[in-house]
Amino acid sequence: MNTVCSVLFSYSRDCGLVVHTAARALDLGCAVTVADDARDPMPGEVCDSLRAAGCRVVATDFNRKGNLNGTECAVGMLDTFRDAATAHGADTVIKLDPDMWLGSLRWLPQAGEPGAVFSCKGVIMGAYAMRTDTIPALRRGVLETKWSCRVAEAFAIGTNLKRQGAVVHPTQHRLAEWTPELDVPAHDIVLMARWPRWAREEGMRRLTAAQRA
């Protein structure tokens, strides 16, 4: 039984990245759920390849408001975390985007810690983890707080994780530019959101290949 599962939220344009992100999480021993966007789904062959690799693939139909924004989206994501944890028998859930490379599991919450978030200059980043038993309280907190109509899910969920006492890790992992001399980082997570799309796929391949060597 896996005790850690990763949940990746994807859609049609991310299919070239999600296979690498999922493969890395599997390499680290995580169970993986890929939550596809039913309103803009990945091609069927990509879903089939993810399932063949050992991933659980589900379709979500809540409104993501573009790049995972809004209260409805945050609540839908928390419900997806809960369902993934139940399906995988996991007590810890990691949220990842397809352009995030998971370097290690050492940053995950330990016994007695409700979760862990990354923060850069006070801004909560899009990668975080939670203990499964904190999800009901997080859901209530998101619903009871008055947010902007397009609040980022990372801010809504991450803020409530912090209120619950989550560990806050400073980010050393947000690499702003692509470098062809990319080495396996000593970082827990590498965020590739600012890289050109072609560089993200190349970076994923290089990082995973180097780590498997």
C-alpha positions as CSV (number, residue, x, y, z in Angstrom):
1,M,0.0,0.0,0.0
2,N,1.3,3.4,-0.9
3,T,1.3,6.0,1.8
4,V,2.0,9.0,-0.5
5,C,0.1,9.9,-3.6
6,S,0.8,12.7,-6.1
7,V,-2.2,14.4,-7.9
8,L,-1.4,16.1,-11.1
9,F,-3.9,18.4,-12.7
10,S,-3.6,18.4,-16.5
11,Y,-5.3,19.3,-19.7
12,S,-4.8,19.1,-23.5
13,R,-1.8,21.3,-23.8
14,D,0.1,19.7,-20.9
15,C,0.1,16.2,-22.3
16,G,3.8,16.4,-23.3
17,L,4.8,17.3,-19.8
18,V,2.5,15.2,-17.6
19,V,4.0,11.9,-18.7
20,H,7.4,13.0,-17.4
21,T,6.1,14.5,-14.2
22,A,4.1,11.3,-13.5
23,A,7.1,9.1,-14.3
24,R,9.2,10.9,-11.8
25,A,6.6,10.6,-9.0
26,L,6.3,6.9,-9.8
27,D,10.1,6.6,-9.6
28,L,10.0,8.0,-6.1
29,G,7.5,5.4,-5.0
30,C,4.4,7.6,-5.1
31,A,1.0,6.5,-6.3
32,V,-0.1,8.9,-9.0
33,T,-3.5,10.2,-10.0
34,V,-3.7,12.4,-13.1
35,A,-6.8,14.7,-12.9
36,D,-7.6,15.6,-16.5
37,D,-9.9,18.5,-17.4
38,A,-13.1,17.1,-18.9
39,R,-13.6,20.5,-20.5
40,D,-10.3,20.4,-22.3
41,P,-9.1,16.8,-22.1
42,M,-5.8,15.2,-23.0
43,P,-5.8,12.9,-26.1
44,G,-7.0,9.4,-25.4
45,E,-3.6,7.8,-26.2
46,V,-1.9,9.9,-23.6
47,C,-4.4,8.8,-21.0
48,D,-3.9,5.1,-22.1
49,S,-0.1,5.5,-21.8
50,L,-0.4,7.0,-18.3
51,R,-2.6,4.1,-17.2
52,A,-0.2,1.6,-18.7
53,A,2.6,3.2,-16.6
54,G,0.6,2.6,-13.4
55,C,-1.3,5.9,-13.0
56,R,-4.9,6.4,-12.1
57,V,-6.5,8.8,-14.6
58,V,-9.7,10.6,-13.8
59,A,-11.7,13.4,-15.4
60,T,-12.8,16.4,-13.4
61,D,-15.6,18.8,-14.5
62,F,-15.3,21.7,-12.0
63,N,-14.6,25.1,-13.5
64,R,-10.8,25.7,-13.4
65,K,-11.2,29.3,-14.5
66,G,-8.1,28.9,-16.7
67,N,-5.1,28.1,-14.6
68,L,-6.7,26.6,-11.4
69,N,-8.5,29.7,-10.0
70,G,-11.6,30.3,-7.9
71,T,-13.3,28.8,-4.9
72,E,-15.1,26.2,-6.9
73,C,-11.8,25.0,-8.3
74,A,-10.1,24.9,-4.9
75,V,-12.9,22.9,-3.4
76,G,-13.0,20.6,-6.5
77,M,-9.3,20.0,-6.1
78,L,-9.6,19.1,-2.4
79,D,-12.4,16.6,-3.3
80,T,-10.0,15.2,-5.9
81,F,-7.3,14.9,-3.3
82,R,-9.7,13.1,-0.9
83,D,-10.8,10.7,-3.7
84,A,-7.2,10.0,-4.7
85,A,-6.1,9.3,-1.2
86,T,-9.0,6.9,-0.7
87,A,-8.2,5.1,-4.0
88,H,-4.5,4.7,-3.3
89,G,-4.8,4.1,0.5
90,A,-2.5,7.2,1.0
91,D,-2.2,9.3,4.2
92,T,-0.3,12.1,2.4
93,V,-1.2,13.8,-0.8
94,I,1.2,15.9,-3.0
95,K,-0.3,18.4,-5.4
96,L,1.8,18.9,-8.6
97,D,1.4,20.7,-11.9
98,P,2.8,19.1,-15.0
99,D,5.6,21.6,-15.2
100,M,6.9,20.7,-11.8
101,W,9.8,18.1,-11.4
102,L,9.6,16.4,-8.0
103,G,13.2,16.2,-6.7
104,S,12.6,14.4,-3.4
105,L,10.1,13.5,-0.7
106,R,12.1,14.8,2.2
107,W,10.0,18.0,2.4
108,L,6.7,16.2,3.1
109,P,4.9,16.7,6.4
110,Q,6.0,14.4,9.2
111,A,4.0,12.9,12.0
112,G,1.9,15.6,13.7
113,E,2.4,18.1,10.9
114,P,-0.8,18.8,8.8
115,G,1.0,19.8,5.6
116,A,3.9,21.5,3.9
117,V,4.0,24.5,1.5
118,F,6.6,26.4,-0.4
119,S,6.8,30.1,-0.2
120,C,8.8,32.6,-2.2
121,K,9.0,36.1,-0.7
122,G,5.7,35.5,1.1
123,V,3.9,34.1,-2.0
124,I,2.6,30.6,-1.7
125,M,3.8,28.4,-4.6
126,G,1.8,25.8,-6.5
127,A,3.4,22.7,-5.0
128,Y,2.2,21.6,-1.6
129,A,1.4,18.5,0.4
130,M,-1.1,17.6,3.1
131,R,-2.0,14.8,5.4
132,T,-5.2,13.2,4.3
133,D,-7.0,13.8,7.6
134,T,-6.6,17.6,7.2
135,I,-8.7,17.7,4.0
136,P,-12.1,18.2,5.6
137,A,-10.9,21.2,7.6
138,L,-9.2,22.7,4.6
139,R,-12.4,22.4,2.6
140,R,-14.4,24.2,5.3
141,G,-11.7,26.9,5.5
142,V,-11.8,27.5,1.8
143,L,-15.6,27.7,1.7
144,E,-15.8,30.0,4.8
145,T,-13.2,32.5,3.6
146,K,-14.2,35.4,1.3
147,W,-11.8,35.2,-1.7
148,S,-11.5,37.1,-4.9
149,C,-13.6,35.4,-7.6
150,R,-10.3,34.3,-9.3
151,V,-8.3,33.5,-6.2
152,A,-5.4,31.1,-7.1
153,E,-5.9,27.6,-5.7
154,A,-2.4,27.6,-4.3
155,F,-3.2,30.7,-2.3
156,A,-6.6,29.5,-1.1
157,I,-5.5,26.0,-0.1
158,G,-2.0,27.1,0.9
159,T,-3.3,29.8,3.2
160,N,-5.5,27.4,5.0
161,L,-2.7,24.8,5.2
162,K,-0.6,27.5,7.0
163,R,-3.5,28.3,9.3
164,Q,-3.6,24.6,10.2
165,G,0.1,24.8,11.1
166,A,1.8,23.5,7.9
167,V,5.5,23.7,7.6
168,V,6.6,26.5,5.3
169,H,9.7,25.8,3.1
170,P,11.5,28.7,1.5
171,T,11.8,28.2,-2.2
172,Q,15.2,27.6,-3.8
173,H,13.7,25.8,-6.7
174,R,12.1,28.4,-9.0
175,L,14.5,28.4,-11.9
176,A,13.5,31.4,-14.1
177,E,15.5,30.5,-17.2
178,W,16.4,27.4,-19.2
179,T,20.0,26.3,-19.1
180,P,21.3,23.6,-21.4
181,E,23.8,22.7,-18.7
182,L,21.0,21.6,-16.3
183,D,22.2,19.3,-13.6
184,V,20.2,17.2,-11.2
185,P,19.3,19.8,-8.6
186,A,19.7,19.5,-4.9
187,H,16.2,21.0,-4.7
188,D,13.1,19.3,-3.6
189,I,11.1,20.7,-6.5
190,V,11.9,22.5,-9.7
191,L,9.3,24.8,-11.2
192,M,9.5,25.3,-14.9
193,A,6.6,27.7,-15.4
194,R,8.8,30.4,-16.7
195,W,10.7,28.2,-19.2
196,P,9.7,28.0,-22.8
197,R,7.4,25.1,-23.4
198,W,10.0,23.1,-25.5
199,A,12.5,23.6,-22.7
200,R,10.2,22.2,-20.1
201,E,9.9,18.9,-21.9
202,E,13.7,18.8,-22.5
203,G,14.4,19.6,-18.9
204,M,12.0,16.9,-17.7
205,R,13.8,14.3,-19.9
206,R,17.3,15.4,-18.8
207,L,16.4,15.5,-15.1
208,T,14.7,12.1,-15.1
209,A,17.4,10.5,-17.2
210,A,20.2,11.8,-14.9
211,Q,18.4,10.7,-11.8
212,R,17.9,7.2,-13.2
213,A,21.5,6.9,-14.3
